[in-house]
Amino acid sequence: MRRLFPPAVWATAFATLIAFMGIGVVDPLLPLIGKAMGASPFQVEWLFTSYIAVMAVTMLISGVLATRLGGRRVMLTGLTLVVVFATLSGLSPNIEFLAIVRAGWGLGNAFFTSTALSIIVGASTGGMASAITLYEAALGLGIASGPLIGGFLGSYTWRLPFFGTATLMLIAAILTFFLVREPRREPPRSAKDLFVAMRHQAVLTNALIGLAYSYAFFTILAYSPLTLKGLSSLDLGFTYFAWGILVGVSSVFVVNWLRPMLGPIRLLQLNLLGLILVFAAAGAVRGDGLLWVIVISGFFCGIANALFTTLAMEVSPFSRSISSGAYNFLRWAGAAIAPILSGLIGPQFGMQVPFWIAAALLAVGSLALLIARPMLERNLEMNGHAEGLHAQHA
C-alpha cells in the first residue's frame, strides 16, 4: 500500500477528508443556527448556496491557476483560506455575516478540491483507479464524520464545530506543506481551455447529467435536515453519519465490485433509477420513514459520486486539471441551486415537494444518459478505458 500511496498522497487524502468534513459539519447545525439567529429556512439554506456557488465559479480559474502557479501552491492557498473563514464562521454575529464567510470558505475549498484529485492521481504509482478509490474513500469518510462531529460539538454550542474544523484544517495545511512536493506541472492553461472542454460532447453530457445528480445530492445533504422535526443536533449527526458511511462504503467497495460486471454506463443507469425511487419515497413518507429513506439514499449517492468522478476523467481527451475543472464547474452549479430553491419551495408548497423535484431532475438525467450511452462508450474506448464495457452488451 505504501508503494502505491507515498506520504504526499496520504497527506492530500487527509486534507480531502477534512475538506469534505467541513461541508457536512453544518448539516446538524441548521436548525440550531436558524433558531439562534431567528433565520427562516430560506435564509439558513444560504449557508450552503453561497458556499457552493462560489465553489462553482472558482472552478473556472482554480485549475488554470494550478497550471501556472503550481498545484501545491494553489492547494495550500485553499487550505489557508478554509482555516481563516471557518474560524470567522464560528465568530459570526448574524446569519448574513455567516453566509458571507461561508462563501469565502467555498472559495478556499474550490482551490483545494480542484487540485487535490490531480495531485493524488499524479503522485500515486498504482494507476488512476486506485488513486480515485482513495480519493472517494477520503471524501466519503469526510462526509460521514462531518455531521457526527457537528452534532456532537453542536450539542454544546453551534459555534464549536466551526472552530474544530478550522483546527483540523490547519493540521492538514501543515502536513501538506511538509509532505507534498510540487507535482510536475501541466502546460499553462487559460480559462478558455475549460470552455473548449465544455463544448466536447462527452464532457458536457457527463457534466450536465452530473449537474442533475448534484442537485439531488444536495437536496439530501443541505435541505433534508430541515424536514426531520424533533431531532436534536446529536440525533441529526448520527443520522447523517450513517448516511455518510453508506456513501463511503458504496463509493469504494460496491463500485469496484459491480463496475467490472456491469460496466460504468450501465451501472450508472441502474443507480440513477434506484435514486429516482429513493427520492420518490422521500417525497411520500414522513417521520421515521423519511429518516430511513435519507440514510438509504447514501448507498446510491456513493455509487454515483464515484462513477461521475471517474467518467469525468475517462470520457475526456483533455488534461486532468481541465477535465476536472469543466466537470466540477457544471456539477457544483447544480449543487448551488438545490439548497436555496428547496428552502424557498419547501415552506411555500410543502416540505416534501423538493424531493419530488429532485426525482424529476434525476429522471431527466437518466433519460439523457440512455440517449447518450453509445457516444459515451465510444469515448471510453477511444481514451483506453473500455474495461467492463463488454459486460454491458453481454
C-alpha positions in Angstrom: 0.0 0.0 0.0 2.8 2.4 0.8 4.3 1.8 -2.7 1.0 2.8 -4.2 0.5 5.8 -1.9 3.5 7.7 -0.7 3.3 10.2 2.2 2.3 13.1 -0.1 -0.8 11.1 -1.2 -1.8 10.3 2.3 -1.4 13.9 3.4 -3.5 15.1 0.5 -6.1 12.4 1.2 -6.3 13.6 4.9 -6.8 17.1 3.7 -9.5 15.9 1.4 -11.2 14.2 4.4 -11.2 17.4 6.4 -12.3 19.5 3.5 -15.4 17.4 2.9 -16.0 17.0 6.6 -16.3 20.8 6.5 -19.2 20.5 4.1 -21.2 18.1 6.2 -20.4 19.6 9.6 -23.1 22.3 9.1 -25.8 19.7 8.5 -27.0 19.0 12.0 -26.4 22.7 12.9 -29.0 24.1 10.5 -32.0 24.0 12.9 -29.8 25.3 15.8 -28.4 28.2 13.7 -31.9 29.1 12.4 -33.3 29.2 16.0 -30.3 31.0 17.5 -30.3 33.7 14.8 -34.0 33.9 14.1 -33.5 32.8 10.5 -36.0 31.3 8.1 -35.3 28.0 6.2 -34.7 30.2 3.1 -32.0 32.2 4.9 -30.5 29.2 6.5 -30.1 27.5 3.1 -27.9 30.4 2.0 -25.2 28.8 4.2 -24.9 26.1 1.6 -25.8 28.0 -1.6 -23.3 30.9 -1.0 -20.6 28.3 -0.3 -21.3 26.1 -3.3 -22.0 28.9 -5.8 -18.5 30.5 -5.1 -17.0 27.0 -5.4 -18.6 26.5 -8.8 -17.4 29.9 -10.2 -13.9 29.5 -8.7 -13.6 26.1 -10.5 -13.3 28.1 -13.7 -10.0 29.6 -12.6 -8.6 27.3 -9.9 -7.5 24.6 -12.2 -6.0 27.1 -14.6 -4.0 28.7 -11.7 -2.7 25.3 -10.8 -1.0 25.0 -14.2 0.5 28.5 -13.8 1.4 28.7 -10.1 1.7 25.0 -9.3 -0.8 22.6 -7.7 0.8 22.6 -4.3 0.8 26.4 -4.0 -2.9 26.6 -5.0 -3.8 23.8 -2.7 -2.0 25.4 0.3 -3.8 28.7 -0.5 -7.1 26.9 -0.4 -6.3 25.2 2.9 -5.3 28.5 4.5 -8.4 30.3 3.3 -10.6 27.5 4.8 -8.8 27.9 8.2 -9.5 31.7 8.1 -13.1 31.5 7.0 -14.0 28.5 9.2 -12.8 30.5 12.2 -14.8 33.5 11.1 -17.9 31.3 10.7 -17.6 30.4 14.4 -17.4 34.1 15.3 -20.4 35.2 13.1 -22.8 37.6 14.8 -25.7 37.1 12.4 -26.9 34.9 9.5 -25.9 37.4 6.8 -22.3 37.5 8.0 -22.2 33.7 8.3 -23.5 33.3 4.7 -20.7 35.7 3.5 -17.9 33.9 5.3 -19.3 30.6 4.2 -18.8 31.9 0.6 -15.1 32.6 1.5 -14.9 29.1 2.8 -16.2 27.9 -0.5 -13.5 29.9 -2.3 -10.8 28.1 -0.3 -12.4 24.7 -0.8 -12.5 25.2 -4.6 -8.8 26.0 -4.7 -8.2 22.8 -2.7 -10.6 20.4 -4.4 -9.6 21.4 -7.9 -6.0 20.3 -7.3 -6.3 17.5 -4.7 -7.5 14.8 -7.0 -4.9 15.7 -9.6 -2.1 15.5 -7.0 -3.4 12.2 -5.7 -3.6 10.7 -9.2 -0.2 12.2 -10.2 1.7 11.1 -7.1 0.2 7.5 -6.9 2.0 4.7 -8.6 -0.9 2.3 -8.8 -2.8 3.9 -11.6 -5.9 6.1 -11.8 -8.4 3.6 -10.4 -6.6 3.0 -7.1 -6.0 6.8 -6.7 -9.6 7.7 -7.3 -10.7 4.9 -4.9 -8.5 6.5 -2.2 -9.9 10.0 -3.0 -13.5 8.7 -2.8 -12.7 6.9 0.5 -11.4 10.2 2.0 -14.4 12.0 0.5 -16.9 9.5 1.9 -15.3 9.4 5.4 -15.2 13.2 5.5 -18.9 13.4 4.5 -19.7 10.8 7.1 -17.7 12.2 10.0 -18.7 15.8 9.4 -22.3 15.6 10.6 -21.3 13.4 13.6 -18.6 15.9 14.7 -21.0 18.8 14.0 -23.8 17.1 16.0 -21.6 16.2 19.0 -19.9 19.6 19.3 -23.0 21.4 18.3 -24.8 20.0 21.4 -22.6 22.4 23.4 -22.8 25.4 21.0 -23.3 25.7 17.3 -20.1 27.7 17.0 -17.8 24.9 18.3 -17.8 22.7 15.1 -16.5 25.6 13.0 -13.6 26.1 15.4 -12.9 22.3 15.4 -12.9 22.2 11.6 -10.5 25.2 11.4 -8.1 23.4 13.8 -8.2 20.2 11.8 -7.7 22.0 8.5 -4.7 23.8 10.0 -3.2 20.4 10.8 -3.9 19.4 7.2 -2.2 22.5 5.8 0.9 21.9 7.9 1.1 18.2 6.7 0.7 19.4 3.1 3.4 22.0 3.5 5.9 19.5 4.7 5.0 16.3 2.9 3.6 17.3 -0.5 6.0 18.3 -3.2 5.2 20.3 -6.3 4.0 17.9 -8.9 5.1 18.1 -12.5 3.2 21.0 -14.0 1.0 20.6 -16.9 1.5 23.1 -19.8 -0.1 26.5 -18.8 -3.8 26.7 -19.4 -6.3 29.5 -19.7 -9.9 29.8 -18.8 -10.7 29.4 -22.5 -9.4 25.8 -22.3 -12.2 25.0 -19.8 -14.9 26.3 -22.2 -13.3 24.4 -25.0 -13.6 21.2 -22.9 -17.2 22.0 -22.0 -18.0 22.1 -25.7 -16.8 18.5 -26.0 -19.9 16.3 -26.4 -18.9 13.6 -23.9 -17.5 16.0 -21.3 -20.6 18.2 -21.5 -23.0 15.4 -21.4 -21.4 13.7 -18.3 -21.2 17.1 -16.5 -24.9 18.0 -17.2 -26.1 14.7 -16.0 -23.8 15.2 -13.0 -25.4 18.6 -12.5 -28.9 17.0 -12.2 -27.5 14.4 -9.8 -25.7 17.0 -7.7 -28.9 18.9 -7.3 -30.5 15.8 -5.9 -27.4 15.1 -3.7 -27.6 18.5 -2.0 -31.3 18.2 -1.6 -30.5 15.4 0.8 -27.4 16.9 2.3 -28.4 20.5 2.7 -32.2 20.6 2.8 -33.4 17.3 4.3 -32.2 18.2 7.9 -35.0 20.8 8.0 -37.6 18.2 7.3 -36.6 15.9 10.3 -38.5 17.6 13.0 -37.9 17.0 16.7 -34.4 15.6 16.4 -31.5 17.1 18.4 -28.3 18.1 16.8 -26.7 14.9 18.0 -29.6 12.8 16.6 -29.1 14.5 13.3 -25.4 13.9 13.5 -25.9 10.2 13.9 -28.4 10.1 11.1 -26.1 11.8 8.5 -23.1 9.8 9.9 -25.0 6.6 8.9 -25.8 8.2 5.6 -22.2 9.1 5.0 -20.9 5.7 5.9 -23.1 4.2 3.2 -21.7 6.9 0.8 -18.2 5.8 1.6 -18.7 2.1 1.5 -20.6 2.1 -1.8 -18.2 4.5 -3.5 -15.1 2.5 -2.5 -16.2 -1.2 -2.4 -19.5 -1.6 -4.2 -18.5 0.3 -7.3 -15.2 -1.6 -7.6 -17.3 -4.9 -7.3 -20.1 -4.0 -9.7 -18.2 -2.0 -12.4 -16.3 -4.9 -13.9 -19.6 -6.9 -14.1 -21.9 -4.2 -15.5 -19.6 -1.6 -17.0 -19.7 2.1 -15.8 -22.5 3.3 -18.0 -25.0 0.5 -17.3 -24.2 0.7 -13.6 -24.8 4.4 -13.6 -28.1 3.9 -15.4 -29.3 1.4 -12.8 -28.1 3.5 -10.0 -30.0 6.6 -11.2 -33.1 4.5 -11.4 -32.6 3.5 -7.8 -32.1 7.1 -6.8 -35.4 8.1 -8.5 -37.2 5.6 -6.4 -35.5 6.8 -3.3 -36.4 10.4 -3.8 -40.0 9.5 -4.7 -40.1 7.6 -1.4 -38.7 10.7 0.4 -41.5 12.7 -1.1 -44.2 10.3 0.0 -43.2 9.3 3.6 -43.0 11.2 6.9 -41.4 10.9 10.3 -39.2 7.8 10.9 -39.8 6.5 7.4 -38.3 9.7 5.9 -35.3 9.3 8.2 -34.6 5.8 6.9 -35.1 6.8 3.3 -32.5 9.6 3.8 -30.0 7.1 5.3 -30.6 4.6 2.5 -30.0 7.2 -0.2 -26.3 7.3 0.9 -25.8 3.9 -0.8 -26.9 5.2 -4.2 -25.2 8.5 -3.7 -21.8 6.9 -3.1 -22.0 4.9 -6.3 -23.0 8.0 -8.3 -20.2 10.0 -6.8 -17.5 7.5 -7.8 -18.9 6.9 -11.3 -19.3 10.6 -12.2 -15.8 11.5 -10.9 -14.2 8.6 -12.8 -16.2 9.3 -16.0 -15.2 13.0 -15.9 -11.6 11.8 -16.4 -12.2 8.8 -18.6 -14.5 10.3 -21.3 -12.4 13.4 -21.6 -9.4 13.7 -24.0 -8.2 16.7 -22.1 -5.7 17.0 -19.2 -6.8 16.1 -15.6 -7.0 19.7 -14.4 -9.1 20.8 -17.4 -11.3 17.8 -17.3 -11.8 18.2 -13.5 -12.4 21.9 -13.8 -15.0 21.7 -16.5 -16.9 18.9 -14.7 -16.8 20.5 -11.3 -18.0 23.9 -12.5 -21.1 22.4 -14.0 -21.9 19.9 -11.3 -21.3 22.4 -8.5 -23.7 24.8 -10.3 -26.4 22.3 -9.9 -25.4 21.8 -6.2 -25.6 25.5 -5.6 -29.2 25.8 -6.8 -30.6 23.0 -4.7 -30.4 24.4 -1.1 -31.8 27.8 -1.8 -34.5 26.6 -4.2 -35.5 23.9 -1.8 -35.5 26.3 1.1 -37.8 28.6 -0.8 -40.2 25.9 -2.2 -40.5 23.7 0.9 -42.2 26.2 3.3 -44.4 27.6 0.5 -45.7 24.4 -1.1 -44.9 21.6 1.3 -41.6 20.3 2.9 -41.7 17.1 0.8 -42.1 18.9 -2.6 -38.3 19.5 -3.1 -37.8 15.7 -3.0 -40.2 15.3 -5.9 -38.4 18.0 -7.9 -35.1 16.1 -7.3 -36.7 12.9 -8.5 -37.9 14.6 -11.7 -34.4 16.0 -12.4 -32.9 12.6 -11.9 -35.4 11.2 -14.4 -34.4 13.8 -17.0 -30.7 12.9 -16.3 -31.5 9.1 -16.6 -33.2 9.7 -20.0 -30.2 11.8 -21.2 -27.8 9.0 -20.1 -29.9 6.4 -22.0 -29.7 8.6 -25.2 -26.0 9.4 -24.8 -24.8 5.9 -23.8 -23.4 4.9 -27.2 -21.5 8.2 -27.5 -20.0 7.9 -24.0 -19.0 4.3 -24.6 -17.2 5.3 -27.8 -15.2 8.0 -25.9 -14.3 5.5 -23.2 -12.9 3.1 -25.8 -11.0 5.9 -27.6 -9.4 7.0 -24.4 -8.4 3.5 -23.5 -11.0 2.8 -20.7 -13.0 0.1 -22.3 -12.8 -2.3 -19.4 -16.2 -3.6 -18.4 -17.9 -2.3 -21.5 -18.3 -5.9 -22.8 -20.4 -6.7 -19.9 -22.9 -4.1 -20.9 -23.7 -5.9 -24.1 -23.4 -9.5 -22.8 
